[in-house]
Amino acid sequence: MTIFAPFCAEFVLVFRVVAVYPPRIISWPVRALVYAPVASLKTARVINIIIFIVQWVQQKEHLNSPLLRGQAAWSLPNIKLEWILQFVDMTCVPVRSHMYGQRRWLRLV
């Protein structure tokens, strides 16, 4: 299950956002602004990973060679979609939380 390893490692960013902006101290609109993109990207990535695993297992039943199985995995569009989602997830979470943090500190000063 090395497919889930990057996804689990990137959950550190979610914990960082929750630590900096605890849900109990921010209003509902701000909470939705901060947490909705994070939750939607993580949900999209989990769905993409599950679809990839199902399609790969279905293809794998017909192939005997590990080389052909690997090539079959790379031919699925889910890998490229995961890269795109991962890139957006890795840039959106820190940038979005940083943008909100800048506005919050500017209001306090």
Secondary structure, 3 states (H helix, E strand, C coil): CCCCHHHHHCHHHHHHHHHHCCHHHCCHHHHHHHHHHHHHHHHHHHHHHHHHHHHHHHHHCCCCCHHHHHHHHHHCCHHHHHHHHHHHHHHHHHHHHHHHHHHHHHHHC
